[in-house]
Amino acid sequence: MSNVRADRVGEQIKKELADILSREVKDPRVQFVTVTGVDVTGDLQQARVFITVLGEEDDKEETLKALQKARGFIRSEIGNRIHLRKTPEISFAFDESIDYGNRIERLLKELNDEERK
């Protein structure tokens, strides 16, 4: 039963986090960030936020550093918006699934092109 609650809390954090990143965080390094998912532990103590960033590798690393620096502010904003007994600790990670999917799609396209020749 706690997994259902963790999923609901994760979805609410995802929604609020997208709003916070687009409107509240003023750091210029945090631009073109998309929150793709949030995994919350069953006890609601930790949340792992998966993000994608539009840009080069250097831009991605700078964005991750800026998000790590703003973690306290983001956590307090989420605490104000979502009323929980304790606001989860937040950690950020890149969502590699989109890059992985693009790579598979590119490989399949190359195979199709080779078969046609």
Beta strands, then each sheet from edge to edge (+ up, - down):
strand 1: 33-40
strand 2: 46-53
strand 3: 89-94
sheet 1: 1+ 2- 3-
end
